[in-house]
Amino acid sequence: MDKNTEPLYYTRIVTDPFPSLQLHGLPHIYWCEPHWEWRPPAPFADHDLWCVMDGDGSLDLNGRNHHLQAGICFVFHPGDRVHGRQNPDHRLRVFACHFDIDEAAEAGLLPHVTRLHDLPLLSTLARDCEAAAHARDKLAPLRTQLTFRLLLLHLAAQAQGTGDQPGDPLIARLYHAIREDPGQPWTVERLARRANLSHSQLTRRFVAETGMSPIRCVTTARIDRAQRLLRESRLTVSQIADALGYRDVFYFSRQFKQLTGLPPTHRRR
C-alpha cells in the first residue's frame, strides 16, 4: 500500500526531536526602533529564534549577508556573530526568543536560515506564543513552550522540504474540498469545470500537486472517511456506502478491501 492509500487508522512511533528544549525569558514581538541597528558586542551564548514578520533590511551572519523580509527566520547558534540593519522607510517587526537545546538533537534539523512562505501561520504562531507567555493561568508555560516548539517543527519541516512550500492553490482548494466532503458526486468533469481546466490540465496539475489522480484522491478520501464512520458511528455498511456516493455496496466493499486489506465488516469488528 502506498503512502496515498494508507488507512486513516495507523500507529506511528514519534520521537521528540527537541527533548531538551528550554526557553530563556519571554518570547516577544517588537517593531525595531527607527534608528535600530543590531550588533551584539559578544557572540551568542545560547540559541535565538528570530523571525521577521514584516519590514525590510539586511543581516550579516558570520560574514554572510542575508536580505530581511517577511517570512525569513533565523536560528542563531552559540558563537554566532550578527549585524542587522533595517530600511528606515519599512521598519522591521520581529518575533524573537532565546532558548537552549541539545546541539546533537538539533543538528541537521534547524538550519541557520529558513523561509516560511505561510505568513499567516507564522503570525498566528508568533502571536499565540507571545500571548501564552504573558498569560497568568497555570497552563500558560506549557502553552508557550508547545507553541514555540510547533514553530521550530515548521522550520525543521521546511528545511527538509516537507513544509509550506508554495504549491498550486487552485488544486489545493479542490483537494481540500474533496477531503472535507467526499460523499459529493465528484467526477473529473465536475472538478475540471470547477477549476475551469480541461481534463488533461486538471489531471496533470492534480498529480503534480498531490501525487495522485483526481479519481484516486476521491476514492482515498471516501475510504478514509468510511474507516472513521465504521469505528465511530452506528451506520450500517450500506448506509456508509450510500452516504459516501456509492450506488453499489458490493463495489464499495471491494474498493475498501483493495485499499485497506480488509473488508468493511472486519474493520468494524
N, C-alpha and C positions, 0 to 999 in steps of 0.2 A: 504493500500500500504506500503510495507516495505521499508527500507532505500535504498535498492539496486535498487528499481524501481521508486524512487522519481523523478518526472519530473525535467528537467533542469530549467524550469522557475518557481521559487517559491520565496517567501519572508521570510527572517529570521530577527528577531529583534536581533541586535548585540549590546551588551553593552561593552563599553571600560573598560577593566579590570584594566587599569593603567591611570585613568583620571588626576592624579596629578603629573605625571612623569616630572621631571626636571633634565637635565644633569648639572653636575658640571665640568667645564673645558672641554678639548677636548679629545674625545676617541683617543687612540693611540695604536700602535703595536710596541713592542720592544723586542730585544734579551736581556736576562739577562746577565749582565757582568760576566766574567769568575769566579770571586770570590764572586758572588752575594749571599746574604743571606737576607731574608726579615723578619724583626721583628719590626713592628711599636711600638714606645715607649708607645703609648696610644691606648685604644680601638677605633674602628671606630666611627666617629661622624655621618656618613651617610652610604648609601649603596654603594657597589663597585662591579661591574661586572668584573670578572677576568677569562678569558678563555685561556686555554693552547692550542696553535696551533701546537706546536712541542716541542720536548725535553723530559727530564725525570727528576724526582725529587720527593720530598715529601713535604707535608704541614700539619702542626698541626693547627687545627681549634678548639679553645675552648677545647684543651686537647685531641682531636681525630685526629689520623693520617690518611692522605689520600695520595695515590700514584698519582703523577702527570704524565700525559701522554696526548697525543693529543686528544682533544675532551672533556676533563674534564673542566667543567665550575662551578665557584663558584659565589654565590650572598652573599657577606658579609653584615651583618646587623649591625646597630648601636650597639656598645657594644662588638662586636666580637673581639677576640684576635687571631692573626695568627703568625705563624713562618714557613717561607718557605725556602727550600733549593733545590739545583739542582745538578744533576750529571755533574761535570765539563767536562766530555767527551761527553755530549749530552745536550748542553745548552738549556734553555727554551726560547721559543718565545711565547709572551703573548699579548692578546688584553685586554685592561682594560679601565674602565671609572667609575668615581664616579657619583652617582645620588641620588636624593631624590624621595621618593614615599610614598604614604599613606600606613602605615602599615596595616590598616584594609582592604584596597583594595588588597594589596599584599598577605595577609595571605592565605596560602594554595596553592598559585599559583606558587611561586618561592621558591623551597627548597634551602637549603644551597649548595647542590652539585648535579649536573646533568651531565650525559654523553651524548653528541651529537655524534652519530655514523656517521653522514653525514659530514665528514671533509671538502669536497669541499664547502658545504653550509656554514659551519662555516667560512671558509677562505673568501668566497665571501662576506658574510655579514660584517665581520670584516673589510675587505679592503674597501668596499663601504662606510661604516660608517666613517672610518678614512679619506678617500678621500673627502667625503662631508664636514667633519668638517674643512678641510683646504681649501676648495673651496671659491671663493670670490663672487660668484653670489648671487642674492637676495634669491634664493630658497635653498641655502646651509644649513641654520639652520633647515629648515623643513625636508630636505632630511636626515640630520644627525639624527634627532630625530625619524623619521619614520623607518629608517634602524635599529637603536638601539632598537626601540620598537618591530620590527619584530624579532630580535634576542631573546628578552625576551619572546615573544609569542612562539617561537620554544622551548625554555626551559620549559615554562609552559605546552605546549602540550606534551613534552617528559615526564614530571613529572606525567601527567595524563594518560600516556600510549597510547596517540594518535599521538605521534611524529614520529621520524625517527628510530623506532626500526628495527633492521636488519630483512629482510624478505627473500623471495625466489626470487633472482634476475632473474632467468630464467622465472618464471611465471609473474613477474613484467614486463618483456620485452614483453611477449605475451599480457598481459593486455593492455599495452600502445599501442601496435601495433593495437589491435582491436579498442580501443577508437579513435585512430588517423585516421583510415581508415575503418570504419565499413561496407562500401559497398563491401569490398572484399568477395569472396566466402568462408568465414570462416566455417569450419566444424571441428568436433572433430578429424577426421582423419588427416586433414591438420595440425591442431595445434599440434597433437601428433607427426607427422613426423618432424615438425619444431623444436620441443623440444627434439626429439629423446627419446620419452617416450611411454609407452603403453597407451591405452585408460584409463585404471583404474588408472595408476600412474598420468596421466595428470589431470584427474578429481579430484582425492584425493588432489593433491597439489594445484590445482586451487581453490578448495573450502576452503582449509586451508588458502590460501593467500588472497583471495578476498571476501570470504563469499558467493560465488555463483558458479554455474557450468559454464563451458566454454560457453555452448549454451545460458544460461541465460545472461551471460556477453555480448555476441554478440547481443542478442535481445535488451537489455537495451541500449547498445551503439547506435544501429540503431534508436531506438525510440527517444532517447535524441537528436540525430542529426536531425531527422525528425522534432522535435519541433522547432529547430532553423531555419531550412530551411523554414518551414511554416510561421514563423514570419519575416524572413529576406530576403526571395527571392521571385521571381515570378514564380518559378517552380510549375507546377500543382501537384496534389496529385499523379497522375500516374507517372509523371516524378521523383518525390521524391522516390516513392516506387521502381522504376526501378533502380535509382542511388544507393539505399541502399541494393540492392541484392534481392528484392522481385520480383518473377515472376508473382505473383497474387496480384493485387492491393486490392482485397477484403480481402485476408488473411492479408495483411498489415494493412488495416483499422481495422479489428477485433483485431489484436495484439496491435495496437495503443490504441484502446479503453480499452482493458484489462489493460494496464499499466498506462494509464493517466486518465481514467474515461470519456473521451470524444472522439468522432470520429475526424479524422483529419480535416474535413471540419469545424467543430465547433471550433477547436483550431485555425484555420486560421482566422475565423471571430472574 
